[in-house]
Amino acid sequence: MTTPKHAPELTLVIPLYNESEVLPQLLARLDAALPKLGADTEVILVDDGSGDGTAELIDRACRERPWCRGVMLSRNFGHQIAVTAGMQHARGRAVAILDGDLQDPPEVVAEFHAKLKEGYDVVYAVRRQRKEGILKRAAYALFYRLMRALSTIPIPLDSGDFCVMSRRVVDRINAMPERHRFVRGLRSWVGYRQTGHEYPRSARAAGESKYGFSKLLKLAFDGIFTFSEAPLQWSMQFGFLVSAVSFAWGAYIVLWRLFVPGATSLPGWATLTVGMFFLGGVQLFSIGILGEYVGRIHNEVKGRPLFIVERTVNFDDR
């Protein structure tokens, strides 16, 4: 996609899933924040198959606000796919991504956009504070550091999807066909000039987080297995280490039986059994790692579309 002739200067992409409690507050904050941007702006609200009336609220918002657009997906495809759908419908010369729960404050977008005008292609958010519990904060910190250690490209620490990107970065991400999307990783992979911008991350304005443990774990797996082959390499290296130790132990047993007088029996069946179970677990774990990569290959070769749009709202002026 290229920039349309009469494109807005900035597009805000906001994915929503069952956010009927917080959406009125989000719209009120946008009403106050957009005039301060000093830029022609459109807002794309992506309904990711909500079942709580979020789609109806988006319809109403689009009728009342000419800058508001709606993209309704046919079912729940997941947060990263909803972000991708919004990016593919964005027309702006710059595109901002922020969550709809108001943990990413719309008022900060002006600061990001001003930074972009200094010559950067990506201005990404660096979370200075988080309002989640200590266990969740620790899990996030561990993931980002593990991801940075494993990835073949530098992925900034403590940076989520909240960012503002230039048109050329958005076009290149949109052109990537992969199905297991990890947008902040794709953003880093594209390159160009990128910089971080610190901001305090707020608590949710209303409702409960839709990102449970299983979804966070899936996102972590997508990030690790999409941008790193290190788990496969570690599996091979550990297998080589275990084989070398086993060979050395076997050689020791043979020499012990041949040269130690009276060596007729070797106790330790419990140890042997534990070792067999341990090696069996290592094998299953290694097969599981291999299965993650094979499963992703299987999903890629099927060639299904990333998402299905049921309908759009307020896009007639294209």
C-alpha positions as CSV (number, residue, x, y, z in Angstrom):
1,M,0.0,0.0,0.0
2,T,1.2,3.5,-0.7
3,T,0.0,6.8,0.8
4,P,-3.2,8.0,-0.8
5,K,-3.1,11.5,-2.4
6,H,-5.3,13.1,0.3
7,A,-4.1,11.0,3.2
8,P,-4.2,12.2,6.8
9,E,-1.0,13.1,8.4
10,L,-1.5,10.6,11.2
11,T,-3.5,7.4,11.8
12,L,-4.2,5.9,15.2
13,V,-4.8,2.2,15.2
14,I,-6.6,0.9,18.3
15,P,-7.5,-2.8,18.6
16,L,-10.5,-3.6,20.8
17,Y,-11.8,-6.8,22.2
18,N,-14.8,-6.7,24.6
19,E,-13.9,-3.2,25.7
20,S,-17.4,-1.7,26.0
21,E,-16.7,-0.5,29.6
22,V,-13.6,1.5,28.6
23,L,-14.5,2.6,25.1
24,P,-16.6,5.7,26.1
25,Q,-13.7,6.9,28.2
26,L,-11.3,6.3,25.4
27,L,-13.4,8.3,23.0
28,A,-13.7,11.2,25.4
29,R,-9.9,11.2,25.9
30,L,-9.5,11.2,22.1
31,D,-11.9,14.1,21.7
32,A,-9.7,16.1,24.0
33,A,-6.3,14.9,22.7
34,L,-6.7,15.0,18.9
35,P,-7.0,18.8,18.6
36,K,-3.7,19.2,20.4
37,L,-1.9,17.0,17.9
38,G,-1.9,19.8,15.3
39,A,-2.2,17.2,12.6
40,D,-4.9,15.9,10.3
41,T,-5.7,12.6,12.1
42,E,-7.9,9.6,11.6
43,V,-8.6,6.9,14.2
44,I,-9.2,3.3,13.2
45,L,-11.0,1.2,15.9
46,V,-10.6,-2.5,15.1
47,D,-13.2,-4.8,16.7
48,D,-11.6,-8.2,17.2
49,G,-14.8,-10.2,17.3
50,S,-16.1,-8.7,20.5
51,G,-19.3,-10.1,22.0
52,D,-20.2,-7.4,24.5
53,G,-21.5,-4.5,22.4
54,T,-18.1,-3.0,21.4
55,A,-19.0,-3.1,17.7
56,E,-22.2,-1.2,18.3
57,L,-20.3,1.5,20.2
58,I,-17.8,1.7,17.3
59,D,-20.7,2.2,14.9
60,R,-22.1,5.0,17.0
61,A,-18.7,6.7,17.4
62,C,-18.2,6.6,13.6
63,R,-21.5,8.3,13.0
64,E,-20.8,11.0,15.5
65,R,-17.1,11.6,14.6
66,P,-15.9,12.1,11.1
67,W,-12.3,11.2,12.0
68,C,-13.4,7.8,13.4
69,R,-13.2,4.6,11.2
70,G,-14.3,1.1,12.1
71,V,-12.9,-2.3,11.0
72,M,-15.0,-5.2,12.2
73,L,-13.3,-8.6,12.0
74,S,-15.5,-11.7,11.5
75,R,-14.3,-13.3,14.7
76,N,-11.6,-13.0,17.4
77,F,-8.3,-13.4,15.6
78,G,-6.1,-12.1,18.4
79,H,-4.4,-8.9,19.4
80,Q,-1.5,-8.9,17.0
81,I,-3.7,-9.8,14.0
82,A,-6.1,-7.0,15.0
83,V,-3.2,-4.6,15.0
84,T,-2.1,-5.9,11.6
85,A,-5.7,-5.4,10.3
86,G,-5.7,-1.8,11.5
87,M,-2.2,-1.1,9.9
88,Q,-3.4,-2.5,6.6
89,H,-6.4,-0.1,6.6
90,A,-4.4,2.9,7.8
91,R,-3.9,5.7,5.3
92,G,-1.8,8.2,7.3
93,R,1.7,9.4,6.5
94,A,2.5,8.2,10.0
95,V,0.8,5.4,12.0
96,A,0.4,5.1,15.8
97,I,-0.5,1.9,17.6
98,L,-2.0,2.0,21.0
99,D,-4.2,-0.3,23.1
100,G,-7.8,0.6,23.9
101,D,-7.6,0.1,27.6
102,L,-6.0,3.5,28.2
103,Q,-2.8,2.0,29.6
104,D,-1.3,3.7,26.6
105,P,-2.5,7.3,27.0
106,P,-3.6,9.1,23.8
107,E,-2.2,12.3,25.1
108,V,1.3,11.0,24.7
109,V,0.9,10.4,21.0
110,A,1.7,14.1,20.4
111,E,5.1,13.7,22.0
112,F,5.8,10.6,19.9
113,H,4.7,12.3,16.7
114,A,6.9,15.4,17.4
115,K,9.9,13.0,17.9
116,L,9.1,11.3,14.6
117,K,9.4,14.7,12.8
118,E,13.1,14.9,14.0
119,G,14.0,12.4,11.4
120,Y,13.2,9.1,13.0
121,D,11.1,6.3,11.4
122,V,10.0,4.7,14.6
123,V,9.4,6.1,18.0
124,Y,8.5,3.3,20.4
125,A,7.4,3.5,24.0
126,V,9.6,2.4,26.9
127,R,7.5,1.7,30.0
128,R,9.0,3.6,32.9
129,Q,6.4,2.3,35.4
130,R,3.9,-0.5,35.3
131,K,0.7,-0.8,37.5
132,E,0.4,-4.6,37.3
133,G,1.2,-6.9,40.2
134,I,4.8,-7.8,41.1
135,L,4.6,-11.3,39.6
136,K,3.4,-10.0,36.3
137,R,6.0,-7.3,36.2
138,A,8.7,-9.8,36.9
139,A,7.4,-12.1,34.1
140,Y,7.4,-9.2,31.6
141,A,10.9,-8.2,32.7
142,L,12.2,-11.8,32.3
143,F,10.5,-12.2,28.9
144,Y,12.0,-9.0,27.4
145,R,15.5,-9.9,28.6
146,L,15.2,-13.5,27.4
147,M,13.9,-12.3,24.1
148,R,16.8,-9.9,23.7
149,A,19.3,-12.6,24.6
150,L,17.8,-15.1,22.1
151,S,16.9,-12.9,19.2
152,T,19.2,-12.4,16.2
153,I,18.1,-8.7,16.0
154,P,18.2,-6.1,18.8
155,I,14.7,-5.8,20.4
156,P,14.4,-2.9,22.9
157,L,13.8,-3.8,26.5
158,D,10.4,-3.0,28.1
159,S,8.9,-1.7,24.8
160,G,5.4,-2.9,23.7
161,D,3.4,-2.2,20.6
162,F,2.7,1.4,21.6
163,C,4.6,3.5,19.0
164,V,4.5,5.9,16.0
165,M,5.9,4.7,12.7
166,S,6.6,6.4,9.4
167,R,4.7,5.3,6.3
168,R,7.6,3.3,4.8
169,V,8.0,1.2,7.9
170,V,4.3,0.4,7.9
171,D,4.3,-0.5,4.3
172,R,7.2,-2.9,4.8
173,I,5.5,-4.6,7.8
174,N,2.3,-4.9,5.9
175,A,4.2,-6.6,3.1
176,M,5.4,-9.4,5.4
177,P,3.3,-12.5,4.9
178,E,4.1,-14.4,8.1
179,R,1.1,-15.5,10.2
180,H,2.6,-15.7,13.7
181,R,2.8,-11.9,14.1
182,F,5.0,-10.3,16.7
183,V,4.6,-6.7,15.7
184,R,7.3,-5.2,18.0
185,G,9.7,-7.7,16.6
186,L,8.8,-7.0,13.0
187,R,9.2,-3.3,13.8
188,S,12.7,-3.9,15.0
189,W,13.6,-6.2,12.1
190,V,12.7,-3.5,9.5
191,G,15.4,-1.2,10.9
192,Y,15.8,2.5,9.8
193,R,16.2,5.1,12.5
194,Q,14.4,4.1,15.7
195,T,14.4,5.7,19.2
196,G,12.6,5.0,22.5
197,H,10.5,7.5,24.4
198,E,9.8,6.8,28.1
199,Y,6.3,7.2,29.6
200,P,4.6,6.0,32.8
201,R,2.2,3.1,31.9
202,S,-1.2,3.6,33.6
203,A,-3.5,0.9,35.0
204,R,-6.5,-0.1,33.0
205,A,-9.3,2.5,33.0
206,A,-12.0,-0.1,33.4
207,G,-12.8,-3.7,33.0
208,E,-10.4,-6.6,33.2
209,S,-7.4,-7.5,31.0
210,K,-8.2,-9.7,28.1
211,Y,-4.6,-10.9,28.0
212,G,-4.6,-13.9,30.3
213,F,-1.7,-16.1,31.1
214,S,-2.2,-18.4,28.1
215,K,-2.4,-15.5,25.7
216,L,0.7,-13.9,27.1
217,L,2.5,-17.3,26.9
218,K,1.5,-17.7,23.3
219,L,2.7,-14.2,22.5
220,A,6.0,-15.0,24.2
221,F,6.3,-18.2,22.1
222,D,5.6,-16.3,18.9
223,G,8.3,-13.8,19.8
224,I,10.9,-16.4,20.7
225,F,10.2,-19.0,17.9
226,T,9.7,-16.4,15.2
227,F,12.9,-14.4,15.8
228,S,15.3,-17.0,17.1
229,E,16.6,-20.5,16.3
230,A,18.5,-20.7,19.6
231,P,16.1,-23.2,21.2
232,L,16.9,-25.7,18.4
233,Q,20.6,-25.0,18.8
234,W,20.4,-25.5,22.6
235,S,18.5,-28.7,22.2
236,M,21.3,-30.1,19.9
237,Q,24.1,-28.8,22.2
238,F,22.5,-30.3,25.3
239,G,22.0,-33.6,23.4
240,F,25.6,-33.6,22.5
241,L,26.6,-32.9,26.1
242,V,24.5,-35.8,27.4
243,S,25.8,-38.2,24.8
244,A,29.4,-37.2,25.6
245,V,28.8,-37.7,29.4
246,S,27.1,-41.1,28.7
247,F,29.9,-42.3,26.5
248,A,32.5,-41.3,29.1
249,W,30.5,-43.1,31.8
250,G,30.2,-46.2,29.7
251,A,33.9,-46.2,29.0
252,Y,34.5,-45.9,32.8
253,I,32.3,-48.9,33.5
254,V,34.0,-51.1,30.9
255,L,37.5,-50.2,32.3
256,W,36.2,-50.7,35.8
257,R,35.0,-54.2,35.0
258,L,38.2,-55.2,33.2
259,F,40.8,-53.9,35.6
260,V,39.3,-53.7,39.1
261,P,39.6,-57.1,40.9
262,G,36.3,-58.5,42.1
263,A,34.2,-56.1,39.9
264,T,31.3,-58.5,39.2
265,S,28.3,-56.3,39.9
266,L,27.4,-52.7,39.8
267,P,24.6,-51.4,42.2
268,G,22.6,-48.4,41.4
269,W,19.4,-49.4,39.6
270,A,17.5,-46.5,41.1
271,T,20.0,-44.1,39.7
272,L,19.8,-45.8,36.3
273,T,16.0,-45.5,36.3
274,V,16.1,-41.8,37.2
275,G,18.5,-41.3,34.4
276,M,16.3,-43.1,31.9
277,F,13.3,-40.9,32.9
278,F,15.5,-37.8,32.7
279,L,16.7,-38.6,29.2
280,G,13.1,-39.4,28.1
281,G,12.0,-36.0,29.4
282,V,14.8,-34.3,27.5
283,Q,13.9,-36.1,24.3
284,L,10.2,-35.1,24.6
285,F,11.2,-31.5,25.4
286,S,13.4,-31.4,22.3
287,I,10.7,-32.9,20.2
288,G,8.3,-30.2,21.6
289,I,10.7,-27.4,20.5
290,L,11.0,-29.0,17.1
291,G,7.2,-29.2,16.9
292,E,6.8,-25.5,17.6
293,Y,8.9,-24.7,14.5
294,V,7.2,-27.4,12.4
295,G,3.8,-26.2,13.4
296,R,4.6,-22.7,12.3
297,I,5.8,-24.0,9.0
298,H,2.5,-25.9,8.7
299,N,0.5,-22.7,9.3
300,E,2.6,-20.7,6.8
301,V,2.2,-23.1,3.9
302,K,-1.6,-23.3,4.2
303,G,-1.7,-19.8,2.9
304,R,-4.9,-18.7,4.7
305,P,-5.6,-15.0,5.1
306,L,-4.4,-13.4,8.3
307,F,-8.0,-12.1,9.0
308,I,-11.4,-11.7,7.5
309,V,-13.1,-8.3,7.6
310,E,-16.8,-8.6,8.1
311,R,-17.4,-4.9,7.3
312,T,-15.9,-1.4,7.6
313,V,-17.4,1.9,8.7
314,N,-16.6,5.4,7.5
315,F,-14.2,4.4,4.8
316,D,-16.4,5.6,1.9
317,D,-14.3,8.8,1.5
318,R,-11.4,6.9,0.2
